[in-house]
Each structure stands twice: as structure tokens, then as C-alpha cells.
Amino acid sequence: MRVALQPAFILHTRPFRDSSLLVYLLTLDYGIVTTVARGARAPKNKLRGLLLPFVPLLISWSGKTELYNLTTVEPHQISYGLSGIRLISGFYLNELLLKLLHRHDAYPNIFHCYQTTLEALHQSKNIQVFLRLFEKKLLAAIGYGLKLNTDIENHEIIHNATYYYEHEQGFVRSNDKNKQLISGNSLIALHNEQFTNAAMLQEIKVLFRHILTKLLDRPLKTPELLYTPLERL
């Protein structure tokens, strides 16, 4: 298999053997791909300064197994230059993709959504909106999309009612304080992708945390970088 100049982002790298790197990529047409960058940790290797996250790249690779040899890396655009909470938010996106996407399945909509979200993390003041939209679209892409305009009994979501989420089934209208409740206002806002206040975004964040916790087989590592886990993402 030979692939030339595939649009890609680096999600993660880790040392491999003496001087190489394993490079985990999000690609436009091949989804998540794992490659080996031979000798990339050597001081004079030309790939050393190119294998960075949050930089649009064109990647070429070859090989007969699922662990391909990375052959060329070309910058496609400049880095999005994330720092602070925006940088941690970017790594949070990367971790979600690595843990939730099936290897070698194409997710072109998620690729473009990821790039749009990186642009928003770089430019926008309200990064919470774009993180929540990314979570929503990622869940839909892997088959866990939320039905946000009706409840589990197919009744229309009501603005001033409260609901809890029944995993993989839908929203149940309830006033039970022992449940993780979310307002109908927030569900409708998420459905319309129009958010009016911080309290609404907080409710939606808690909802996605609940859903992701159910889906993932181990805790996310990225939020541990924050002083209060999950508080600001």
C-alpha cells in the first residue's frame, strides 16, 4: 500500500525502538492510521521538527501491514499555535479521536470538524461552544448521535421541563433529583446549536461527560493536566 500526500493531523507520537517514533494520524480518507517515522528522534533527522500536533500536514506512507512506514511529511498550512487551556483542549480532542474512532475507517466530516474546531480554539473567545459541538458531532459519527427534539416516548422536548439521559436510548422526562438532570432549554439549544448563556453550556458539558464516561473503557488522561479535572474543558 502506498499513499501520497494525504491531508492529515498528528494526534500523538511516542518513542519506538532506538530512534524512531510511532506517529498516530487523523487522515482525511483513511481515518486513524499508525505509522513509523524511522530515525525521527535522531538529532539531525529532517522529520524531527515536522511531527507536531495541530499543524495541517500532507503525509505519505507505504507498507503491507497496519503499521506503515512514514515516508514524507509536508506542512500544508501554518500551525494553529494553541497555548494554555486552548492547547489542553486540543489534546482533549486528540484523545477523544484516538479512543473513539475505529482504525482505518474514513471520517471526512470529523476530519473537517476537527480542523474547524482547531481554528476556533485559535481564534474564538468562547471555546466551550466549539468543544461541545465537536463532542456532539463525534458521537453522531460513531453511531451514538443524540435525538434532541423528542424524548424516549417520542414526545416533543419542552423548554421548561427537565430530563435525564438513558444510555443508548434517549431522554426521559423527570424531576428526580437523584438523576443527572438537564433542562429542555439546553437540549433544544444543543439541537439548534445556538447557546445563550454559560449555565446552558455547563449543563451540556455535564451531559457529554456522562455519555463519554459510559462509552470509554478508561478515564481520559488529558483533563488530569488541569488543576480541577474536567472543570474547564
C-alpha positions as CSV (number, residue, x, y, z in Angstrom):
1,M,0.0,0.0,0.0
2,R,1.3,3.4,-1.0
3,V,-0.5,6.7,-0.1
4,A,0.9,10.0,-1.3
5,L,0.3,13.5,0.2
6,Q,-2.7,12.6,2.3
7,P,-4.2,15.6,4.3
8,A,-3.5,14.7,7.9
9,F,-3.0,15.8,11.5
10,I,-0.8,14.2,14.1
11,L,-2.8,13.1,17.1
12,H,0.0,11.5,19.2
13,T,3.6,10.3,19.0
14,R,5.6,8.0,21.2
15,P,9.1,6.5,21.1
16,F,9.6,3.4,19.1
17,R,12.8,1.3,19.3
18,D,16.1,3.1,19.4
19,S,15.5,6.3,17.5
20,S,12.1,6.1,15.8
21,L,8.6,7.3,16.6
22,L,5.2,5.8,16.4
23,V,3.0,8.5,14.8
24,Y,-0.8,8.3,15.1
25,L,-2.5,10.3,12.4
26,L,-6.0,11.5,11.7
27,T,-6.3,11.4,7.9
28,L,-8.9,12.7,5.5
29,D,-9.5,9.5,3.5
30,Y,-8.1,6.7,5.8
31,G,-9.2,7.8,9.3
32,I,-6.9,6.9,12.1
33,V,-3.6,5.5,10.8
34,T,-0.4,4.4,12.7
35,T,2.9,5.0,11.1
36,V,6.6,4.6,12.0
37,A,8.9,7.6,11.4
38,R,12.2,5.8,11.1
39,G,15.0,7.6,12.9
40,A,12.8,10.6,13.7
41,R,14.3,11.1,17.2
42,A,17.9,11.4,15.8
43,P,19.2,15.0,16.2
44,K,19.7,15.6,12.5
45,N,16.6,13.9,11.2
46,K,14.7,16.2,8.8
47,L,11.3,14.9,10.2
48,R,12.2,15.9,13.8
49,G,10.7,19.4,13.6
50,L,7.7,18.5,11.5
51,L,6.0,15.8,13.6
52,L,3.9,18.2,15.7
53,P,0.2,18.3,16.6
54,F,-2.2,21.0,15.4
55,V,-0.4,21.6,12.1
56,P,-2.2,20.7,8.8
57,L,0.1,18.3,7.0
58,L,0.4,16.3,3.8
59,I,1.6,12.8,4.7
60,S,2.9,9.9,2.6
61,W,3.3,6.4,3.8
62,S,3.8,2.8,2.5
63,G,3.8,-0.8,3.7
64,K,1.9,-4.1,3.7
65,T,0.8,-4.2,7.4
66,E,-1.3,-1.9,9.6
67,L,2.0,-0.3,10.9
68,Y,3.1,1.7,7.9
69,N,6.4,3.4,7.2
70,L,6.0,7.2,7.1
71,T,7.9,8.4,4.0
72,T,7.3,12.2,3.7
73,V,5.8,15.0,5.7
74,E,5.0,18.4,4.2
75,P,3.4,21.4,6.0
76,H,0.1,22.2,4.4
77,Q,-0.7,25.3,6.4
78,I,0.8,27.0,9.4
79,S,0.3,25.7,12.9
80,Y,-2.8,26.8,14.8
81,G,-0.5,27.9,17.7
82,L,-2.5,26.8,20.6
83,S,-1.4,27.6,24.2
84,G,-2.7,27.3,27.7
85,I,-6.2,26.0,28.1
86,R,-6.6,26.0,24.3
87,L,-3.6,23.7,24.0
88,I,-5.0,21.3,26.6
89,S,-8.4,21.4,24.8
90,G,-6.7,20.4,21.6
91,F,-5.1,17.4,23.3
92,Y,-8.5,16.6,24.7
93,L,-9.9,16.4,21.1
94,N,-7.0,14.2,20.1
95,E,-7.6,11.8,22.9
96,L,-11.3,11.5,22.1
97,L,-10.5,10.7,18.5
98,L,-7.9,8.1,19.4
99,K,-10.2,6.4,21.8
100,L,-13.5,6.5,19.9
101,L,-12.8,6.2,16.2
102,H,-12.3,2.9,14.5
103,R,-8.9,2.4,12.9
104,H,-8.8,2.8,9.1
105,D,-12.4,3.9,8.7
106,A,-12.7,7.2,6.9
107,Y,-14.5,10.0,8.8
108,P,-14.2,13.0,6.4
109,N,-16.9,15.0,8.3
110,I,-15.0,14.6,11.6
111,F,-11.7,15.5,9.8
112,H,-13.2,18.8,8.7
113,C,-14.9,19.3,12.0
114,Y,-11.6,18.8,13.8
115,Q,-9.9,21.4,11.6
116,T,-12.7,23.9,12.1
117,T,-12.6,23.3,15.9
118,L,-8.8,23.9,15.9
119,E,-9.4,27.1,14.0
120,A,-12.0,28.1,16.6
121,L,-9.6,27.2,19.5
122,H,-7.0,29.5,17.9
123,Q,-9.4,32.4,17.2
124,S,-12.5,32.3,19.3
125,K,-13.1,33.7,22.8
126,N,-15.8,31.1,23.7
127,I,-14.1,27.8,23.2
128,Q,-16.7,26.0,25.2
129,V,-19.2,26.3,22.3
130,F,-16.9,24.6,19.8
131,L,-15.9,21.8,22.2
132,R,-19.5,20.9,22.8
133,L,-20.3,20.9,19.1
134,F,-17.3,18.7,18.4
135,E,-18.5,16.2,21.0
136,K,-21.9,16.2,19.6
137,K,-20.7,15.5,16.0
138,L,-18.2,12.9,17.1
139,L,-20.9,10.9,18.9
140,A,-23.1,11.1,15.8
141,A,-20.2,9.9,13.6
142,I,-19.6,6.7,15.8
143,G,-23.3,5.8,16.0
144,Y,-24.2,7.4,19.3
145,G,-26.0,10.5,18.0
146,L,-28.5,12.2,20.3
147,K,-32.1,12.6,19.5
148,L,-32.6,16.1,20.9
149,N,-36.0,17.2,19.8
150,T,-38.1,14.4,21.3
151,D,-37.8,12.3,24.4
152,I,-37.7,8.5,24.8
153,E,-41.5,8.3,24.4
154,N,-41.3,10.4,21.2
155,H,-42.9,13.4,23.0
156,E,-41.5,16.8,22.0
157,I,-38.8,18.2,24.3
158,I,-40.4,21.0,26.4
159,H,-38.4,24.1,27.3
160,N,-39.2,24.4,31.0
161,A,-39.1,20.6,31.7
162,T,-36.1,18.6,32.9
163,Y,-34.8,15.3,31.6
164,Y,-32.1,12.7,32.2
165,Y,-30.3,10.6,29.6
166,E,-30.9,6.8,29.5
167,H,-27.8,5.4,27.9
168,E,-28.2,4.5,24.2
169,Q,-32.0,5.1,24.4
170,G,-32.7,8.8,24.8
171,F,-34.0,11.4,27.2
172,V,-36.6,10.7,29.9
173,R,-38.7,13.5,31.4
174,S,-38.1,13.5,35.1
175,N,-37.9,15.7,38.2
176,D,-35.9,13.1,40.2
177,K,-33.1,15.0,42.0
178,N,-31.1,11.7,42.2
179,K,-30.7,11.7,38.4
180,Q,-28.3,13.9,36.4
181,L,-30.9,16.3,35.0
182,I,-30.7,18.6,32.1
183,S,-33.2,21.3,31.1
184,G,-35.3,21.1,28.0
185,N,-33.9,24.6,27.2
186,S,-30.4,23.2,27.0
187,L,-31.4,20.2,24.9
188,I,-33.2,22.4,22.4
189,A,-30.2,24.8,22.3
190,L,-27.9,21.8,21.6
191,H,-30.3,20.6,18.8
192,N,-30.3,24.1,17.2
193,E,-26.6,24.7,18.0
194,Q,-27.5,28.1,19.5
195,F,-26.4,28.8,23.0
196,T,-27.4,31.8,25.0
197,N,-25.6,31.5,28.4
198,A,-22.8,29.8,30.3
199,A,-25.2,27.8,32.5
200,M,-26.7,26.2,29.5
201,L,-23.2,25.2,28.2
202,Q,-22.3,23.8,31.7
203,E,-25.4,21.6,31.6
204,I,-24.5,20.3,28.1
205,K,-20.9,19.7,29.2
206,V,-22.1,17.6,32.2
207,L,-24.3,15.6,29.8
208,F,-21.5,14.8,27.4
209,R,-19.2,13.8,30.3
210,H,-21.9,11.4,31.4
211,I,-22.2,9.9,27.9
212,L,-18.4,9.7,27.3
213,T,-17.8,8.1,30.7
214,K,-20.2,5.3,29.6
215,L,-18.5,4.8,26.3
216,L,-14.9,4.9,27.3
217,D,-13.3,1.9,28.9
218,R,-10.8,4.0,30.9
219,P,-10.7,7.6,32.2
220,L,-9.5,10.4,29.9
221,K,-5.9,11.4,30.7
222,T,-5.9,14.9,29.2
223,P,-8.1,16.6,31.9
224,E,-5.6,15.5,34.5
225,L,-3.4,18.3,33.2
226,L,-5.9,20.8,34.7
227,Y,-6.0,21.7,38.4
228,T,-9.6,20.5,38.7
229,P,-10.2,17.5,36.4
230,L,-12.8,18.2,33.6
231,E,-13.7,21.6,35.1
232,R,-12.6,23.8,32.2
233,L,-12.9,21.7,29.1
